[in-house]
Amino acid sequence: LQVFQQIREDHLLPDVIAYHSTVSACEEAAQWEAAVQLLAELRLSTLRLDAQILSSAVSAAAKCGEWEMALSLLSDGRRCGAIDAALCNAAITACGKGFRWELALSLLPSDYVGYCA
């Protein structure tokens, strides 16, 4: 986070790689609020939000038991077309850690639900 802050202080514009690296660091440190704040900044920039960045933020939320935030971020990904299997898996993991298995099952494609029953 300090490197990202230094980029801002030097009046440089962070690129997608800088955002992704910083959100990934937030994931590792279980700092979901910082990850969400970075996503908000990214949305205000001219850069495009992608599934990898969202997946890291969802994983950060999952580590902290913030399954509702994880689902909110998944919805953001669906709205902007930035969704992939890793993002869905991170959201399912968040639901599992929050003991919301019904929600986790609802995120699976219908083809897979039969295998879980």
C-alpha positions in Angstrom: 0.0 0.0 0.0 2.9 2.3 0.7 4.2 2.0 -2.9 0.7 2.7 -4.3 0.5 5.8 -2.0 3.9 6.9 -3.2 2.7 6.7 -6.8 -0.2 9.0 -5.9 2.1 11.4 -4.0 4.4 11.6 -7.0 1.3 12.7 -9.1 1.7 9.6 -11.3 -1.4 7.7 -12.6 -1.4 4.1 -11.5 -2.1 1.6 -14.2 -4.2 -1.6 -14.0 -1.1 -3.6 -12.9 -0.5 -1.2 -10.0 -4.1 -1.6 -8.9 -4.0 -5.4 -9.3 -0.8 -5.7 -7.3 -2.1 -3.5 -4.5 -5.5 -5.2 -4.3 -3.6 -8.6 -4.3 -1.5 -7.3 -1.4 -4.7 -6.3 0.4 -6.0 -9.9 -0.2 -2.9 -11.4 1.3 -3.1 -9.0 4.3 -6.9 -9.6 4.7 -7.5 -5.8 4.3 -10.8 -6.0 2.5 -11.8 -2.4 3.2 -8.6 -1.1 1.6 -9.3 -3.4 -1.4 -12.8 -2.1 -1.8 -11.5 1.5 -1.5 -9.0 0.8 -4.3 -11.8 -0.6 -6.5 -13.8 2.6 -5.9 -10.8 4.7 -7.0 -10.3 2.4 -10.0 -13.9 2.9 -11.1 -13.4 6.7 -11.0 -10.4 6.4 -13.3 -10.3 5.7 -17.0 -9.0 2.2 -16.4 -11.2 -0.9 -16.8 -12.2 -3.1 -13.9 -11.3 -6.7 -14.6 -12.2 -10.1 -13.1 -8.7 -10.6 -11.6 -8.9 -7.4 -9.6 -12.4 -8.2 -8.4 -11.4 -11.8 -7.5 -8.6 -10.5 -5.3 -11.0 -8.1 -3.6 -13.6 -10.9 -3.1 -10.9 -13.1 -1.6 -9.9 -10.4 0.8 -13.5 -10.0 1.9 -13.8 -13.8 2.2 -10.8 -13.9 4.5 -12.5 -11.5 6.8 -15.9 -13.2 6.7 -17.4 -10.4 4.7 -19.6 -12.7 2.5 -22.1 -9.9 1.8 -19.4 -7.6 0.5 -18.1 -10.5 -1.6 -21.5 -11.0 -3.2 -21.8 -7.3 -3.8 -18.4 -7.3 -5.6 -19.6 -10.3 -7.7 -22.7 -8.3 -8.7 -20.4 -5.5 -9.7 -18.5 -7.9 -11.9 -21.6 -9.2 -13.5 -22.8 -5.6 -14.2 -19.6 -4.6 -16.0 -19.0 -7.9 -17.7 -15.8 -8.6 -15.7 -16.6 -12.1 -14.5 -14.7 -15.4 -14.7 -14.5 -18.8 -12.9 -12.0 -17.5 -10.4 -14.2 -14.6 -9.4 -17.2 -17.0 -8.9 -15.1 -19.4 -7.0 -13.9 -16.6 -4.6 -17.5 -15.6 -4.0 -18.5 -19.3 -3.4 -15.6 -19.5 -0.9 -16.8 -16.3 0.9 -20.3 -17.8 1.2 -18.8 -21.0 2.6 -16.7 -19.2 5.2 -19.8 -17.3 6.2 -21.8 -20.6 6.6 -24.1 -19.5 3.7 -24.0 -22.8 1.8 -27.4 -22.1 0.2 -26.0 -19.0 -1.4 -22.8 -20.8 -2.4 -24.9 -23.4 -4.2 -27.0 -20.7 -5.9 -23.8 -19.4 -7.5 -22.9 -22.7 -9.1 -24.1 -23.2 -12.7 -27.3 -25.3 -12.7 -25.4 -28.2 -14.4 -23.3 -28.7 -11.2 -25.9 -28.4 -8.5 -27.1 -32.0 -9.2 -23.6 -33.3 -8.4 -23.7 -31.6 -5.0 -27.1 -33.0 -3.9 
